[in-house]
Structures are given as structure tokens and as C-alpha cells.
């Protein structure tokens, strides 16, 4: 059984969550006459956020990117320090990583508000840094500006390439954030354990933006990753130096800029290998990951060079009209009980589409999407004291019936979000779960084992 501390915290958590869900319903009712804002929100004022830190303070550097000008969709990039090991095996790249950008082929950058991107405990500073615009300057004029002090990849072209993991946070559709303190800690852990670049997706929350907004945001990030890879290759083939007016002169500079070379994200361009992409979803984020996997199958070669080689579903937020045994026996389980989850689904699904057998809610409904045999290898994490566990296990069984590698790891005495909730992040069970995920994922992202991907 869970400890007394977990039980007490669960009571407090439920009370707080119920209060927030009711407030969301009331606020939506009061503004029902007005149309929803497509820009949306990706975090709540009460959320404790962690600011980005572009230095390898604890072995992982982070930065925030606002990738869609029409919505609030953003990503936080987690780059592990292991990426600094040059492909040739020497260690010269690491000594260069903390130097200023002078002498690099990358343009100099600074925050528009003058910050040096140091850690801050203030939420307002964290949010400003999350959406800070960057400006460019040549190396000759860098002494007159406050230069961006974060990590900048070497121009030698010998940077180590790492797989990419898209991570979708939980929160019952209406809360949570990709830059929350808990999610930041978890993503740093996964980046180091799995030796991957983690892109934590800041998708739009409900009820401001209902289905399919959050799911479409997830797929949009996958498309953005492919665009980044293609832009980086285009920039490389045309010569990055042309951006500063060298070589071909102003005409060549204009052509390169027309292809979007100025939008290339340097960390991803230097270190990301999108052909080894893993999706990881937590709670409702697992539903998004599964949606993105199916959309990737439908897109096929249009996503090249991105290839989803595996997905990890951590205690998915599945539900259905016909209850399973765990839904009957554990409906009032810890942290997320069934009545509150149904309330969250009512806030997420459009009123005219509300059904517990909606394709986003129930993975076992017929005609849900591409045949299951095309799904990527899927690892499912479930907790013993989670009423949603049986449906997740049943989904894995359906995948195994069509020869998809779909193991289930069940953790005894565990509760929903046992490996990602702020209070439980540092428990031995949460650490063991991260290690288990890393062992399985590396089977599909290691270069020697890449032949197992679909």
C-alpha cells in the first residue's frame, strides 16, 4: 500500500484539483457567449515554473522556443552534456562549449530584455525568458552588446548526434506545463538516462482550447522537427557563411534567407538525429503521444527525415463507456479518481462530441485510425493503484496480437503519476521507472539496434 504521506497528499491533491476543475467550468460558463481564443494558454498562474538555463549546470542545458506565431505552442529543449562529445572521439569540443560565440559560424545572440539567462525564482522572469526574442550581430560588434552566454555548438561539423524524444506532460488536459518544476526535473532525468535530446511540448490547455487542439499541437511539433532538419540540411548545402554576406554576396544571402535559414535552431541542427525519434507521454500526454504516432503513420514519407521508432505511454488517461474491473474497484483511487477525470474530459472534449468512447479517450473503439499493426513499439507503464490501468493493459494486449512489441511494466504499491508527480519524483520507485524506460528505449534508438524500428 502507498505510504501514509502519499495518502495524505492525495487527499489534499484531490481537494485542490476538484476546486480548480470547478473554477474552470464556472469561468467557461461566464464566458460562453464569447468565442475562444485560438492562441490559448500553455500554463496556469498557479503553476510553479522553472526558467530555462542554457548552461550545463547539472549536465543538461535548456532553452525555450515559441514555434507557432498563431498559437502559444512552445517547446523546451533539454540538451544533455553528452552531446558535447565530438563524433571523432576527441574532447576538444567540450572545452569550447562554455566559450563566447566569437569565432563560431553561428550568429551572436542576446535576449531582447538584456538578461543573461541566469536562473531566477520569479515566475514572471521565467515566462519572459520563455518567449524572449533573439537578435543577431556580427562577431566584430559583439563587444558593444551583452552577448548570449549559453552553449553554442561548434562550427567544425563534428558534433555528436543524439536521438530526439518528444515529451508530453500530464495534468488532466486543463493544467500542467512543459516548464513546470516537476516536468523540468523529469525531462532532465530522461535526457541523461536515455542519452537523448528531449523536446518538452507546451501544448494548449482546455477549456480555452478543446480537442483536437492539444493533439494537433503535438503533431505540429513533430512536423516542426522535420522542418528544422530540412532547413539545417539546406543551410549546410548552401553554406552557412553566406548568412553574413560572405562568398556569394547579397544575392546568395537573400536566397538562403528565403529558405528560412535564419530560423534554424542551432542545438537541433548540430546535435539532433530526427530519424531516431521517440514519443513519451505522461497521463493525458500519453493520449497525445498515441495520437501523434497514428498521425505520423498517416503522414508517411511526408515527415522525412523524422521517423518515430518507439513510444512510451506512462499511465495513459484512457477511459470508456463500459467500465473495466479496475474502473469499478478503484474508481476512488489516489490523486485522480474517476468522477474528477470525467469532469476533465468534459472540459476537454467539445460538448457536441462528448463521449467516453471518443477516439481520444478510448483506444479500443473500432475504426480509430491506422491498423494497429503499423503502430511503433509501445512501452506502457501502469500503477497498481490506478483505476485506468486495465484499459492501458488491454490496449497493449491488442498491439501484441498484431505482433507489435508492446510490453507492460506494472509497479506495485504505485499510484497514478508515481514517477512524475512533484512529491514523488525523488522516490526510489520513480528513479527505477526512469531506468527501466531508458533500458527499453535504447533498444530502438541505439545505432546498432536501429534495424528494429518500423
KAVEN-V509753 format. One record per helix or strand of 3 or more residues. SS is the DSSP state (H for helix, E for strand). FROM is the first residue (numbers start at 1). TO is the last residue. Records with the same first field share a line. If there is no record, write none. Layout:
BEGIN
SS->FROM-TO  FROM-TO
END
This chain:
BEGIN
H->4-30  81-84  92-96  123-130  139-144  181-194  213-238  240-244  249-258  261-263  266-271  284-303  325-329  338-348  351-353  372-374  389-401  422-424  428-445  447-452
E->60-66  74-80  108-111  134-137  162-168  197-202  272-282  308-314  377-385  408-415
END
